[in-house]
Structures are given as C-alpha cells and as structure tokens.
C-alpha cells in the first residue's frame, strides 16, 4: 500500500530539497524505517505516517550536518577512535552482509540490478532506467520490492 505514495513523496521532497537524488534517498530511508518499525499496531494513516517519517529524516539530517559544521575537527578525530568496532561487531556485520547477499540473490535480475545500481553505484532512477532499458516507474517499483524482500529475509534469518 505504501508504494502508492512513492512518486508523490519524491516530488514533494524534491520541491523542498531541490535535489531529486537526495529526495529519492530520503524516501528510500523512510520506507526502510517504516518497514523496520517494531510495533504491531497497524498504521491508521499510511500516507501521513510516511510523510512524517520522511520529514523527520530530513530534519535529523539537517541537525547532524549543522552539528558537524560547528564541531572542531580535533574533536571529531578523537571521537573516531571510540567507534572502532569490536571483533564481535565485525563478525556480526559480516554475517549480516552475507545474509543480505543471499537475499539479493533470490531476487529477479532486473529487481536486483535496479537496487544495486541505486544503492551501490548511486545512479538516479532515470539513469538506471536507461541502463536497464525499463521505465523509471518500474525501477522505483523494483527498488522498493528489493528493500521489502531483503528486510523480510533478514528478519526471518535473524530469528533463527
């Protein structure tokens, strides 16, 4: 049901942010946030919920960027050493990456390629459509479906 609002939300954010690629990234992140929510309570107004999630992500990003501009570089350098992952976290990250690769391998070719060209290569939906010889709307659908599939498989595998 949420897929129905994809284009509308991208256009809405593009008008406010002035950058379609950033708008598409925010919408992808909003979809992931909604798909990952832990509450079993049904969303009564999915369109409003998705818009609010996307706007919250824009505000959060703006705040993070404003904070980065005001912090001295030596503080950022010293904090970086605190974030070195433990061997356990590296292993967990590697396991999650393996699961993600398995989930992606289950997808149809065009769905998988659309997702990878967007998330790994950073291509726009229009560029992906041109490269794969499909419509931009189909690229958008493939990316959303890939995210849903990967999220569902990751949850399934992490539960075992």
Secondary structure, DSSP 8 states (H G I E B T S, - for coil): -GGGGHHHHHHHHHHHHS-HHHHHHHHHHHHHHHHH----S--S-HHHHHHHHHHHHHHHHHHHHHHHHHS-HHHHHHHHGGG---HHHHHHHHHHHHHHHHHHHTS-HHHHHHHHHHHTT---HHHHHHHHTS-HHHHHHHHHHHHHHHHHHHHHHHT-
